[in-house]
Amino acid sequence: MSTGSLQTSPSTLERAVVVLRGMAYEHRLHILVLLQQGEQTPAALAEAIAADSTSVAHHLRFLKDARLIRRQRRGRNVFYALRGQSTTRLIGEVMQYAEESA
């Protein structure tokens, strides 16, 4: 397939914008990087990024709405994790690009 004739649907472009917007804030990207190590609670994430819990809750809601993370309740605890391997690869590629282009 030729890249010059590559067609992308408007819905795919819209979805890509939502994903990129989700990552386009330092705290959100930091949360995603931390979640590459595995599930985390909101309290652990707040401590790791030195932000208040209200701010972290807002970021987590945005990332969940962008379908970059998933939420799971176990008893009284809530855990967040990356949505899947494609999300893990995306975050890894973004961070690698940032390191190489510095």
Backbone atoms as SQL, in Angstrom:
CREATE TABLE atoms (id INTEGER PRIMARY KEY, chain TEXT, resi INTEGER, resn TEXT, atom TEXT, x REAL, y REAL, z REAL);
INSERT INTO atoms VALUES
  (1, 'A', 1, 'MET', 'N', 0.835, -1.170, 0.000),
  (2, 'A', 1, 'MET', 'CA', 0.000, 0.000, 0.000),
  (3, 'A', 1, 'MET', 'C', 0.886, 1.242, 0.000),
  (4, 'A', 2, 'SER', 'N', 0.591, 2.173, -0.831),
  (5, 'A', 2, 'SER', 'CA', 1.344, 3.415, -0.932),
  (6, 'A', 2, 'SER', 'C', 0.918, 4.378, 0.169),
  (7, 'A', 3, 'THR', 'N', 1.889, 5.013, 0.825),
  (8, 'A', 3, 'THR', 'CA', 1.536, 5.960, 1.884),
  (9, 'A', 3, 'THR', 'C', 0.918, 7.222, 1.324),
  (10, 'A', 4, 'GLY', 'N', 1.149, 7.521, 0.072),
  (11, 'A', 4, 'GLY', 'CA', 0.563, 8.701, -0.545),
  (12, 'A', 4, 'GLY', 'C', -0.941, 8.573, -0.717),
  (13, 'A', 5, 'SER', 'N', -1.454, 7.348, -0.808),
  (14, 'A', 5, 'SER', 'CA', -2.882, 7.157, -1.017),
  (15, 'A', 5, 'SER', 'C', -3.580, 6.641, 0.241),
  (16, 'A', 6, 'LEU', 'N', -2.900, 6.679, 1.368),
  (17, 'A', 6, 'LEU', 'CA', -3.459, 6.185, 2.620),
  (18, 'A', 6, 'LEU', 'C', -4.671, 7.015, 3.019),
  (19, 'A', 7, 'GLN', 'N', -5.795, 6.352, 3.193),
  (20, 'A', 7, 'GLN', 'CA', -7.034, 7.014, 3.593),
  (21, 'A', 7, 'GLN', 'C', -7.276, 6.736, 5.070),
  (22, 'A', 8, 'THR', 'N', -7.646, 7.767, 5.787),
  (23, 'A', 8, 'THR', 'CA', -7.971, 7.627, 7.189),
  (24, 'A', 8, 'THR', 'C', -9.352, 8.193, 7.410),
  (25, 'A', 9, 'SER', 'N', -10.170, 7.438, 8.111),
  (26, 'A', 9, 'SER', 'CA', -11.539, 7.889, 8.347),
  (27, 'A', 9, 'SER', 'C', -11.559, 9.042, 9.346),
  (28, 'A', 10, 'PRO', 'N', -12.549, 9.902, 9.229),
  (29, 'A', 10, 'PRO', 'CA', -12.683, 10.996, 10.203),
  (30, 'A', 10, 'PRO', 'C', -12.801, 10.489, 11.641),
  (31, 'A', 11, 'SER', 'N', -13.463, 9.361, 11.845),
  (32, 'A', 11, 'SER', 'CA', -13.613, 8.841, 13.211),
  (33, 'A', 11, 'SER', 'C', -12.273, 8.364, 13.768),
  (34, 'A', 12, 'THR', 'N', -11.418, 7.806, 12.924),
  (35, 'A', 12, 'THR', 'CA', -10.091, 7.387, 13.359),
  (36, 'A', 12, 'THR', 'C', -9.238, 8.594, 13.716),
  (37, 'A', 13, 'LEU', 'N', -9.312, 9.636, 12.907),
  (38, 'A', 13, 'LEU', 'CA', -8.569, 10.864, 13.208),
  (39, 'A', 13, 'LEU', 'C', -9.056, 11.482, 14.522),
  (40, 'A', 14, 'GLU', 'N', -10.354, 11.489, 14.721),
  (41, 'A', 14, 'GLU', 'CA', -10.925, 12.043, 15.946),
  (42, 'A', 14, 'GLU', 'C', -10.446, 11.263, 17.166),
  (43, 'A', 15, 'ARG', 'N', -10.441, 9.954, 17.050),
  (44, 'A', 15, 'ARG', 'CA', -9.987, 9.091, 18.153),
  (45, 'A', 15, 'ARG', 'C', -8.505, 9.337, 18.459),
  (46, 'A', 16, 'ALA', 'N', -7.688, 9.498, 17.400),
  (47, 'A', 16, 'ALA', 'CA', -6.263, 9.777, 17.585),
  (48, 'A', 16, 'ALA', 'C', -6.060, 11.103, 18.313),
  (49, 'A', 17, 'VAL', 'N', -6.860, 12.095, 17.987),
  (50, 'A', 17, 'VAL', 'CA', -6.760, 13.390, 18.660),
  (51, 'A', 17, 'VAL', 'C', -7.096, 13.254, 20.142),
  (52, 'A', 18, 'VAL', 'N', -8.119, 12.479, 20.470),
  (53, 'A', 18, 'VAL', 'CA', -8.500, 12.265, 21.872),
  (54, 'A', 18, 'VAL', 'C', -7.349, 11.592, 22.626),
  (55, 'A', 19, 'VAL', 'N', -6.737, 10.598, 22.019),
  (56, 'A', 19, 'VAL', 'CA', -5.621, 9.889, 22.652),
  (57, 'A', 19, 'VAL', 'C', -4.440, 10.836, 22.862),
  (58, 'A', 20, 'LEU', 'N', -4.085, 11.590, 21.831),
  (59, 'A', 20, 'LEU', 'CA', -2.953, 12.504, 21.953),
  (60, 'A', 20, 'LEU', 'C', -3.231, 13.612, 22.961),
  (61, 'A', 21, 'ARG', 'N', -4.458, 14.096, 22.999),
  (62, 'A', 21, 'ARG', 'CA', -4.838, 15.101, 23.985),
  (63, 'A', 21, 'ARG', 'C', -4.718, 14.525, 25.400),
  (64, 'A', 22, 'GLY', 'N', -5.048, 13.267, 25.537),
  (65, 'A', 22, 'GLY', 'CA', -4.936, 12.614, 26.836),
  (66, 'A', 22, 'GLY', 'C', -3.517, 12.572, 27.352),
  (67, 'A', 23, 'MET', 'N', -2.570, 12.449, 26.445),
  (68, 'A', 23, 'MET', 'CA', -1.165, 12.352, 26.836),
  (69, 'A', 23, 'MET', 'C', -0.471, 13.707, 26.854),
  (70, 'A', 24, 'ALA', 'N', -1.122, 14.752, 26.380),
  (71, 'A', 24, 'ALA', 'CA', -0.468, 16.033, 26.135),
  (72, 'A', 24, 'ALA', 'C', -0.362, 16.928, 27.359),
  (73, 'A', 25, 'TYR', 'N', -0.382, 16.358, 28.529),
  (74, 'A', 25, 'TYR', 'CA', -0.239, 17.115, 29.765),
  (75, 'A', 25, 'TYR', 'C', 0.777, 16.365, 30.620),
  (76, 'A', 26, 'GLU', 'N', 1.711, 17.075, 31.200),
  (77, 'A', 26, 'GLU', 'CA', 2.827, 16.428, 31.893),
  (78, 'A', 26, 'GLU', 'C', 2.386, 15.429, 32.962),
  (79, 'A', 27, 'HIS', 'N', 1.421, 15.797, 33.803),
  (80, 'A', 27, 'HIS', 'CA', 0.990, 14.875, 34.853),
  (81, 'A', 27, 'HIS', 'C', 0.329, 13.626, 34.267),
  (82, 'A', 28, 'ARG', 'N', -0.454, 13.799, 33.218),
  (83, 'A', 28, 'ARG', 'CA', -1.105, 12.630, 32.610),
  (84, 'A', 28, 'ARG', 'C', -0.077, 11.689, 32.005),
  (85, 'A', 29, 'LEU', 'N', 0.888, 12.237, 31.296),
  (86, 'A', 29, 'LEU', 'CA', 1.930, 11.395, 30.707),
  (87, 'A', 29, 'LEU', 'C', 2.739, 10.716, 31.803),
  (88, 'A', 30, 'HIS', 'N', 3.016, 11.433, 32.877),
  (89, 'A', 30, 'HIS', 'CA', 3.755, 10.840, 33.998),
  (90, 'A', 30, 'HIS', 'C', 2.958, 9.678, 34.600),
  (91, 'A', 31, 'ILE', 'N', 1.656, 9.856, 34.761),
  (92, 'A', 31, 'ILE', 'CA', 0.800, 8.774, 35.260),
  (93, 'A', 31, 'ILE', 'C', 0.891, 7.563, 34.338),
  (94, 'A', 32, 'LEU', 'N', 0.825, 7.793, 33.027),
  (95, 'A', 32, 'LEU', 'CA', 0.903, 6.685, 32.067),
  (96, 'A', 32, 'LEU', 'C', 2.242, 5.961, 32.172),
  (97, 'A', 33, 'VAL', 'N', 3.315, 6.723, 32.323),
  (98, 'A', 33, 'VAL', 'CA', 4.648, 6.109, 32.469),
  (99, 'A', 33, 'VAL', 'C', 4.693, 5.258, 33.737),
  (100, 'A', 34, 'LEU', 'N', 4.152, 5.784, 34.827),
  (101, 'A', 34, 'LEU', 'CA', 4.128, 5.013, 36.075),
  (102, 'A', 34, 'LEU', 'C', 3.298, 3.744, 35.944),
  (103, 'A', 35, 'LEU', 'N', 2.213, 3.809, 35.201),
  (104, 'A', 35, 'LEU', 'CA', 1.351, 2.635, 35.035),
  (105, 'A', 35, 'LEU', 'C', 1.988, 1.563, 34.155),
  (106, 'A', 36, 'GLN', 'N', 3.062, 1.905, 33.452),
  (107, 'A', 36, 'GLN', 'CA', 3.790, 0.882, 32.692),
  (108, 'A', 36, 'GLN', 'C', 4.378, -0.163, 33.643),
  (109, 'A', 37, 'GLN', 'N', 4.607, 0.218, 34.891),
  (110, 'A', 37, 'GLN', 'CA', 5.171, -0.696, 35.886),
  (111, 'A', 37, 'GLN', 'C', 4.112, -1.597, 36.501),
  (112, 'A', 38, 'GLY', 'N', 2.844, -1.330, 36.222),
  (113, 'A', 38, 'GLY', 'CA', 1.769, -2.148, 36.764),
  (114, 'A', 38, 'GLY', 'C', 0.705, -1.292, 37.420),
  (115, 'A', 39, 'GLU', 'N', -0.287, -1.965, 37.958),
  (116, 'A', 39, 'GLU', 'CA', -1.421, -1.291, 38.588),
  (117, 'A', 39, 'GLU', 'C', -0.972, -0.372, 39.720),
  (118, 'A', 40, 'GLN', 'N', -1.715, 0.720, 39.872),
  (119, 'A', 40, 'GLN', 'CA', -1.423, 1.678, 40.935),
  (120, 'A', 40, 'GLN', 'C', -2.736, 2.211, 41.496),
  (121, 'A', 41, 'THR', 'N', -2.714, 2.594, 42.750),
  (122, 'A', 41, 'THR', 'CA', -3.869, 3.260, 43.347),
  (123, 'A', 41, 'THR', 'C', -3.737, 4.764, 43.102),
  (124, 'A', 42, 'PRO', 'N', -4.837, 5.481, 43.166),
  (125, 'A', 42, 'PRO', 'CA', -4.751, 6.941, 43.027),
  (126, 'A', 42, 'PRO', 'C', -3.817, 7.575, 44.063),
  (127, 'A', 43, 'ALA', 'N', -3.835, 7.069, 45.287),
  (128, 'A', 43, 'ALA', 'CA', -2.961, 7.620, 46.336),
  (129, 'A', 43, 'ALA', 'C', -1.488, 7.433, 45.988),
  (130, 'A', 44, 'ALA', 'N', -1.132, 6.262, 45.485),
  (131, 'A', 44, 'ALA', 'CA', 0.260, 6.000, 45.101),
  (132, 'A', 44, 'ALA', 'C', 0.676, 6.894, 43.945),
  (133, 'A', 45, 'LEU', 'N', -0.221, 7.090, 42.990),
  (134, 'A', 45, 'LEU', 'CA', 0.084, 7.965, 41.858),
  (135, 'A', 45, 'LEU', 'C', 0.244, 9.409, 42.313),
  (136, 'A', 46, 'ALA', 'N', -0.630, 9.862, 43.207),
  (137, 'A', 46, 'ALA', 'CA', -0.543, 11.238, 43.713),
  (138, 'A', 46, 'ALA', 'C', 0.793, 11.471, 44.412),
  (139, 'A', 47, 'GLU', 'N', 1.214, 10.491, 45.187),
  (140, 'A', 47, 'GLU', 'CA', 2.498, 10.613, 45.878),
  (141, 'A', 47, 'GLU', 'C', 3.656, 10.633, 44.884),
  (142, 'A', 48, 'ALA', 'N', 3.583, 9.786, 43.876),
  (143, 'A', 48, 'ALA', 'CA', 4.679, 9.668, 42.910),
  (144, 'A', 48, 'ALA', 'C', 4.839, 10.918, 42.047),
  (145, 'A', 49, 'ILE', 'N', 3.742, 11.579, 41.724),
  (146, 'A', 49, 'ILE', 'CA', 3.855, 12.777, 40.872),
  (147, 'A', 49, 'ILE', 'C', 3.768, 14.068, 41.682),
  (148, 'A', 50, 'ALA', 'N', 3.726, 13.945, 42.995),
  (149, 'A', 50, 'ALA', 'CA', 3.667, 15.104, 43.901),
  (150, 'A', 50, 'ALA', 'C', 2.512, 16.033, 43.542),
  (151, 'A', 51, 'ALA', 'N', 1.315, 15.448, 43.464),
  (152, 'A', 51, 'ALA', 'CA', 0.112, 16.227, 43.161),
  (153, 'A', 51, 'ALA', 'C', -0.967, 15.865, 44.171),
  (154, 'A', 52, 'ASP', 'N', -1.922, 16.762, 44.331),
  (155, 'A', 52, 'ASP', 'CA', -2.998, 16.466, 45.275),
  (156, 'A', 52, 'ASP', 'C', -3.967, 15.456, 44.668),
  (157, 'A', 53, 'SER', 'N', -4.697, 14.768, 45.530),
  (158, 'A', 53, 'SER', 'CA', -5.565, 13.675, 45.094),
  (159, 'A', 53, 'SER', 'C', -6.692, 14.146, 44.170),
  (160, 'A', 54, 'THR', 'N', -7.182, 15.362, 44.361),
  (161, 'A', 54, 'THR', 'CA', -8.238, 15.887, 43.487),
  (162, 'A', 54, 'THR', 'C', -7.725, 16.049, 42.068),
  (163, 'A', 55, 'SER', 'N', -6.522, 16.569, 41.934),
  (164, 'A', 55, 'SER', 'CA', -5.908, 16.741, 40.615),
  (165, 'A', 55, 'SER', 'C', -5.676, 15.387, 39.946),
  (166, 'A', 56, 'VAL', 'N', -5.166, 14.432, 40.700),
  (167, 'A', 56, 'VAL', 'CA', -4.919, 13.092, 40.151),
  (168, 'A', 56, 'VAL', 'C', -6.230, 12.445, 39.717),
  (169, 'A', 57, 'ALA', 'N', -7.281, 12.599, 40.515),
  (170, 'A', 57, 'ALA', 'CA', -8.594, 12.040, 40.154),
  (171, 'A', 57, 'ALA', 'C', -9.072, 12.622, 38.832),
  (172, 'A', 58, 'HIS', 'N', -8.876, 13.920, 38.631),
  (173, 'A', 58, 'HIS', 'CA', -9.264, 14.566, 37.370),
  (174, 'A', 58, 'HIS', 'C', -8.475, 13.976, 36.194),
  (175, 'A', 59, 'HIS', 'N', -7.168, 13.832, 36.375),
  (176, 'A', 59, 'HIS', 'CA', -6.326, 13.274, 35.310),
  (177, 'A', 59, 'HIS', 'C', -6.719, 11.822, 35.000),
  (178, 'A', 60, 'LEU', 'N', -6.968, 11.047, 36.036),
  (179, 'A', 60, 'LEU', 'CA', -7.367, 9.652, 35.832),
  (180, 'A', 60, 'LEU', 'C', -8.690, 9.559, 35.078),
  (181, 'A', 61, 'ARG', 'N', -9.621, 10.424, 35.413),
  (182, 'A', 61, 'ARG', 'CA', -10.910, 10.432, 34.710),
  (183, 'A', 61, 'ARG', 'C', -10.702, 10.767, 33.227),
  (184, 'A', 62, 'PHE', 'N', -9.848, 11.751, 32.947),
  (185, 'A', 62, 'PHE', 'CA', -9.562, 12.133, 31.563),
  (186, 'A', 62, 'PHE', 'C', -8.911, 10.980, 30.806),
  (187, 'A', 63, 'LEU', 'N', -7.929, 10.322, 31.438),
  (188, 'A', 63, 'LEU', 'CA', -7.243, 9.191, 30.793),
  (189, 'A', 63, 'LEU', 'C', -8.182, 8.017, 30.572),
  (190, 'A', 64, 'LYS', 'N', -9.088, 7.797, 31.502),
  (191, 'A', 64, 'LYS', 'CA', -10.077, 6.723, 31.344),
  (192, 'A', 64, 'LYS', 'C', -11.036, 7.047, 30.207),
  (193, 'A', 65, 'ASP', 'N', -11.496, 8.293, 30.134),
  (194, 'A', 65, 'ASP', 'CA', -12.383, 8.714, 29.051),
  (195, 'A', 65, 'ASP', 'C', -11.699, 8.606, 27.685),
  (196, 'A', 66, 'ALA', 'N', -10.382, 8.807, 27.661),
  (197, 'A', 66, 'ALA', 'CA', -9.611, 8.672, 26.421),
  (198, 'A', 66, 'ALA', 'C', -9.299, 7.211, 26.107),
  (199, 'A', 67, 'ARG', 'N', -9.735, 6.313, 26.977),
  (200, 'A', 67, 'ARG', 'CA', -9.532, 4.874, 26.858),
  (201, 'A', 67, 'ARG', 'C', -8.064, 4.468, 26.842),
  (202, 'A', 68, 'LEU', 'N', -7.266, 5.197, 27.599),
  (203, 'A', 68, 'LEU', 'CA', -5.852, 4.855, 27.742),
  (204, 'A', 68, 'LEU', 'C', -5.605, 3.981, 28.966),
  (205, 'A', 69, 'ILE', 'N', -6.500, 4.067, 29.951),
  (206, 'A', 69, 'ILE', 'CA', -6.352, 3.281, 31.175),
  (207, 'A', 69, 'ILE', 'C', -7.673, 2.595, 31.504),
  (208, 'A', 70, 'ARG', 'N', -7.580, 1.626, 32.404),
  (209, 'A', 70, 'ARG', 'CA', -8.787, 0.954, 32.902),
  (210, 'A', 70, 'ARG', 'C', -8.787, 1.043, 34.420),
  (211, 'A', 71, 'ARG', 'N', -9.972, 0.963, 34.971),
  (212, 'A', 71, 'ARG', 'CA', -10.160, 1.074, 36.416),
  (213, 'A', 71, 'ARG', 'C', -10.759, -0.225, 36.919),
  (214, 'A', 72, 'GLN', 'N', -10.259, -0.705, 38.056),
  (215, 'A', 72, 'GLN', 'CA', -10.807, -1.922, 38.641),
  (216, 'A', 72, 'GLN', 'C', -10.928, -1.736, 40.146),
  (217, 'A', 73, 'ARG', 'N', -12.113, -2.037, 40.661),
  (218, 'A', 73, 'ARG', 'CA', -12.351, -1.952, 42.100),
  (219, 'A', 73, 'ARG', 'C', -12.196, -3.345, 42.690),
  (220, 'A', 74, 'ARG', 'N', -11.436, -3.406, 43.780),
  (221, 'A', 74, 'ARG', 'CA', -11.286, -4.641, 44.548),
  (222, 'A', 74, 'ARG', 'C', -11.561, -4.303, 46.003),
  (223, 'A', 75, 'GLY', 'N', -12.750, -4.670, 46.455),
  (224, 'A', 75, 'GLY', 'CA', -13.151, -4.313, 47.812),
  (225, 'A', 75, 'GLY', 'C', -13.260, -2.806, 47.924),
  (226, 'A', 76, 'ARG', 'N', -12.536, -2.240, 48.873),
  (227, 'A', 76, 'ARG', 'CA', -12.561, -0.788, 49.074),
  (228, 'A', 76, 'ARG', 'C', -11.507, -0.071, 48.247),
  (229, 'A', 77, 'ASN', 'N', -10.648, -0.815, 47.570),
  (230, 'A', 77, 'ASN', 'CA', -9.548, -0.218, 46.812),
  (231, 'A', 77, 'ASN', 'C', -9.866, -0.132, 45.327),
  (232, 'A', 78, 'VAL', 'N', -9.351, 0.929, 44.713),
  (233, 'A', 78, 'VAL', 'CA', -9.482, 1.121, 43.276),
  (234, 'A', 78, 'VAL', 'C', -8.074, 1.110, 42.690),
  (235, 'A', 79, 'PHE', 'N', -7.911, 0.365, 41.615),
  (236, 'A', 79, 'PHE', 'CA', -6.620, 0.278, 40.942),
  (237, 'A', 79, 'PHE', 'C', -6.770, 0.714, 39.498),
  (238, 'A', 80, 'TYR', 'N', -5.747, 1.378, 38.990),
  (239, 'A', 80, 'TYR', 'CA', -5.711, 1.801, 37.594),
  (240, 'A', 80, 'TYR', 'C', -4.553, 1.104, 36.909),
  (241, 'A', 81, 'ALA', 'N', -4.749, 0.796, 35.627),
  (242, 'A', 81, 'ALA', 'CA', -3.711, 0.149, 34.833),
  (243, 'A', 81, 'ALA', 'C', -3.845, 0.623, 33.392),
  (244, 'A', 82, 'LEU', 'N', -2.779, 0.451, 32.624),
  (245, 'A', 82, 'LEU', 'CA', -2.872, 0.744, 31.196),
  (246, 'A', 82, 'LEU', 'C', -3.876, -0.199, 30.572),
  (247, 'A', 83, 'ARG', 'N', -4.517, 0.242, 29.533),
  (248, 'A', 83, 'ARG', 'CA', -5.610, -0.522, 28.926),
  (249, 'A', 83, 'ARG', 'C', -5.140, -1.807, 28.241),
  (250, 'A', 84, 'GLY', 'N', -3.958, -1.806, 27.686),
  (251, 'A', 84, 'GLY', 'CA', -3.479, -3.013, 27.015),
  (252, 'A', 84, 'GLY', 'C', -2.090, -2.814, 26.452),
  (253, 'A', 85, 'GLN', 'N', -1.631, -3.821, 25.715),
  (254, 'A', 85, 'GLN', 'CA', -0.282, -3.785, 25.145),
  (255, 'A', 85, 'GLN', 'C', -0.095, -2.651, 24.145),
  (256, 'A', 86, 'SER', 'N', -1.129, -2.311, 23.388),
  (257, 'A', 86, 'SER', 'CA', -0.985, -1.220, 22.422),
  (258, 'A', 86, 'SER', 'C', -0.738, 0.100, 23.142),
  (259, 'A', 87, 'THR', 'N', -1.381, 0.293, 24.282),
  (260, 'A', 87, 'THR', 'CA', -1.154, 1.507, 25.070),
  (261, 'A', 87, 'THR', 'C', 0.259, 1.499, 25.642),
  (262, 'A', 88, 'THR', 'N', 0.696, 0.364, 26.132),
  (263, 'A', 88, 'THR', 'CA', 2.053, 0.237, 26.663),
  (264, 'A', 88, 'THR', 'C', 3.077, 0.569, 25.585),
  (265, 'A', 89, 'ARG', 'N', 2.880, 0.031, 24.385),
  (266, 'A', 89, 'ARG', 'CA', 3.801, 0.306, 23.269),
  (267, 'A', 89, 'ARG', 'C', 3.778, 1.785, 22.898),
  (268, 'A', 90, 'LEU', 'N', 2.591, 2.382, 22.860),
  (269, 'A', 90, 'LEU', 'CA', 2.460, 3.792, 22.503),
  (270, 'A', 90, 'LEU', 'C', 3.243, 4.671, 23.478),
  (271, 'A', 91, 'ILE', 'N', 3.079, 4.438, 24.756),
  (272, 'A', 91, 'ILE', 'CA', 3.786, 5.232, 25.769),
  (273, 'A', 91, 'ILE', 'C', 5.292, 5.021, 25.619),
  (274, 'A', 92, 'GLY', 'N', 5.710, 3.780, 25.420),
  (275, 'A', 92, 'GLY', 'CA', 7.125, 3.485, 25.230),
  (276, 'A', 92, 'GLY', 'C', 7.704, 4.203, 24.019),
  (277, 'A', 93, 'GLU', 'N', 6.971, 4.206, 22.918),
  (278, 'A', 93, 'GLU', 'CA', 7.431, 4.877, 21.693),
  (279, 'A', 93, 'GLU', 'C', 7.519, 6.389, 21.891),
  (280, 'A', 94, 'VAL', 'N', 6.532, 6.961, 22.553),
  (281, 'A', 94, 'VAL', 'CA', 6.543, 8.409, 22.810),
  (282, 'A', 94, 'VAL', 'C', 7.753, 8.782, 23.652),
  (283, 'A', 95, 'MET', 'N', 7.999, 8.018, 24.703),
  (284, 'A', 95, 'MET', 'CA', 9.118, 8.323, 25.582),
  (285, 'A', 95, 'MET', 'C', 10.469, 8.101, 24.871),
  (286, 'A', 96, 'GLN', 'N', 10.557, 7.063, 24.060),
  (287, 'A', 96, 'GLN', 'CA', 11.783, 6.817, 23.297),
  (288, 'A', 96, 'GLN', 'C', 12.029, 7.948, 22.315),
  (289, 'A', 97, 'TYR', 'N', 10.984, 8.385, 21.628),
  (290, 'A', 97, 'TYR', 'CA', 11.110, 9.502, 20.697),
  (291, 'A', 97, 'TYR', 'C', 11.605, 10.756, 21.422),
  (292, 'A', 98, 'ALA', 'N', 11.026, 11.025, 22.602),
  (293, 'A', 98, 'ALA', 'CA', 11.423, 12.209, 23.378),
  (294, 'A', 98, 'ALA', 'C', 12.902, 12.143, 23.771),
  (295, 'A', 99, 'GLU', 'N', 13.361, 10.953, 24.164),
  (296, 'A', 99, 'GLU', 'CA', 14.770, 10.796, 24.547),
  (297, 'A', 99, 'GLU', 'C', 15.697, 10.967, 23.354),
  (298, 'A', 100, 'GLU', 'N', 15.308, 10.398, 22.215),
  (299, 'A', 100, 'GLU', 'CA', 16.163, 10.450, 21.024),
  (300, 'A', 100, 'GLU', 'C', 16.189, 11.829, 20.391),
  (301, 'A', 101, 'SER', 'N', 15.124, 12.594, 20.539),
  (302, 'A', 101, 'SER', 'CA', 15.074, 13.898, 19.880),
  (303, 'A', 101, 'SER', 'C', 15.538, 15.033, 20.793),
  (304, 'A', 102, 'ALA', 'N', 16.001, 14.666, 21.991),
  (305, 'A', 102, 'ALA', 'CA', 16.449, 15.710, 22.948),
  (306, 'A', 102, 'ALA', 'C', 17.759, 16.315, 22.525);
